[in-house]
C-alpha cells in the first residue's frame, strides 16, 4: 500500500478512535493498532496526537463547509435545505460531525485556537451565503444555524431526540 494510502487510513481510523474515546483517552498507539501499523509510523506523518487531531478536525470541517457551499435553494428555503444537508451528513459521516461539534470542549490551547478559527471561517461563510441569498439578518441567522447544529449534535450524542423534535 502506498504511503499516502496509509496516511489516509491512519486519518480514517483516528476519526473513529477520537469519536469513541475522546481526545484525552485516544492515543496514537490505539490509532496505529487500528490501522495495522506501528506507532512510530503514525509519527512519520504526524508530529504528535494534537497534529493528528487537527488533521481529522480539518477534514471534518471541510466536509461540512463543502456540503453547505454546494447547497442551492431560494432564500426562503435555503436554511431548511442546508439543515437537511447537515442531517444527511450526520448520517453518512457521524463520527466526523460529532467530533467537529464537540471539538470546542477540548481545553488544549492549540486545539482550542484551531477550532475557534474553523468555526469563525464557517460563521463568515454562512453569513456571506445568507447575505448573497438575500436572507435578512444574515449574521444572526448564521449564528442561529451553528447553534442549532450544536443542539442537534448534543441530542445525537446523548440520544435525546426530544431536544429537537418539533423545535426545529
C-alpha positions in Angstrom: 0.0 0.0 0.0 1.3 3.5 -0.9 2.4 5.9 1.8 -0.4 8.3 1.0 -2.9 5.5 1.3 -1.5 4.5 4.7 -1.7 8.1 5.8 -5.4 8.2 4.7 -6.1 5.0 6.6 -4.4 6.4 9.7 -6.7 9.5 9.5 -9.8 7.4 8.9 -9.0 5.2 11.9 -8.2 8.3 14.0 -11.7 9.6 13.4 -13.3 6.5 14.9 -10.9 6.4 17.8 -11.3 10.1 18.7 -15.1 9.9 18.3 -15.3 6.8 20.5 -12.8 7.7 23.2 -12.5 11.5 23.1 -9.3 13.4 22.6 -7.8 12.7 26.0 -8.3 8.9 26.1 -7.4 8.3 22.5 -3.8 7.5 21.9 -1.6 7.3 18.8 -0.9 3.7 19.8 -4.6 2.9 19.5 -4.7 4.6 16.1 -1.6 2.6 15.0 -3.1 -0.6 16.2 -6.4 0.0 14.4 -4.6 0.9 11.2 -2.2 -2.1 11.4 0.9 0.0 11.6 3.5 0.8 14.3 3.2 3.9 16.5 6.4 5.3 15.0 4.8 5.0 11.6 2.0 7.3 12.7 4.6 9.8 13.9 6.2 9.6 10.4 3.1 11.5 9.2 2.1 13.4 12.3 4.4 15.2 14.8 2.1 14.3 17.7 -1.5 13.5 18.7 -2.5 17.1 18.5 -1.4 17.4 14.9 -3.3 14.2 14.0 -6.4 15.5 15.7 -6.2 18.9 13.9 -5.9 17.0 10.6 -9.0 15.0 11.5 -10.9 18.1 12.5 -9.8 19.9 9.3 -11.2 17.1 7.2 -14.5 17.1 9.1 -14.9 20.9 8.9 -14.1 20.9 5.2 -16.7 18.2 4.6 -19.3 20.4 6.3 -18.1 23.6 4.7 -18.2 21.9 1.2 -21.7 20.5 2.0 -23.1 23.9 2.8 -21.3 25.6 -0.1 -22.9 23.2 -2.6 -26.5 23.8 -1.3 -28.5 25.9 -3.6 -32.1 26.9 -2.9 -34.3 30.0 -2.9 -33.8 32.3 0.0 -37.0 31.2 1.7 -35.8 27.5 1.7 -32.1 27.8 1.9 -31.7 27.4 5.7 -34.1 24.5 5.7 -32.3 22.7 2.8 -28.9 23.3 4.5 -30.3 21.8 7.7 -31.4 18.7 5.8 -27.9 18.5 4.2 -26.4 18.7 7.7 -28.7 15.9 8.9 -27.7 13.8 5.9 -24.0 14.4 6.7 -24.6 13.3 10.3 -26.0 10.0 8.9 -23.1 9.4 6.4 -20.2 10.8 8.5 -21.5 10.7 12.0 -18.1 10.4 13.8 -16.7 13.4 11.9 -19.7 15.6 12.6 -19.7 14.7 16.3 -16.0 15.5 16.6 -16.4 18.9 14.9 -19.4 19.8 17.1 -17.6 18.8 20.3 -14.0 19.9 19.5 -14.6 23.3 21.2 -14.7 21.4 24.6 -11.0 20.3 24.3 -9.0 22.6 26.6 -5.6 22.3 24.9 -4.9 25.8 23.7 -3.5 24.8 20.3 -6.6 22.8 19.5 -9.0 25.4 21.0 -7.5 28.2 18.9 -7.5 25.9 15.8 -11.2 25.1 16.3 -12.1 28.7 17.1 -10.6 29.7 13.7 -12.5 26.9 11.9 -15.8 28.0 13.5 -15.1 31.6 12.6 -14.5 30.6 9.0 -17.7 28.7 9.0 -19.6 31.6 10.5 -18.2 34.0 7.9 -19.0 31.6 5.0 -22.6 31.1 6.2 -23.1 34.8 6.8 -21.9 35.5 3.2 -24.0 32.8 1.8 -27.1 34.1 3.6 -26.3 37.7 2.5 -25.9 36.7 -1.1 -29.2 34.8 -1.0 -30.9 37.9 0.4 -31.7 36.5 3.8 -32.3 39.3 6.3 -30.1 39.4 9.4 -27.5 37.1 7.9 -25.2 37.2 10.9 -28.0 36.4 13.3 -29.2 33.6 11.1 -25.6 32.2 10.6 -25.1 32.1 14.4 -28.5 30.5 14.9 -27.7 27.9 12.3 -24.5 26.9 14.0 -26.2 26.9 17.4 -28.9 24.6 16.0 -26.2 22.3 14.7 -24.7 22.1 18.1 -28.1 21.3 19.7 -28.7 18.6 17.1 -25.3 17.1 17.8 -26.0 17.2 21.6 -29.3 15.4 21.0 -27.4 12.8 18.9 -24.6 12.3 21.5 -27.0 11.9 24.4 -29.6 10.1 22.5 -32.2 12.7 23.5 -34.2 13.3 20.3 -36.8 15.2 22.3 -34.4 18.1 22.5 -35.0 18.8 18.8 -38.3 17.0 17.9 -40.8 19.7 17.0 -38.4 22.5 17.9 -36.6 23.0 14.6 
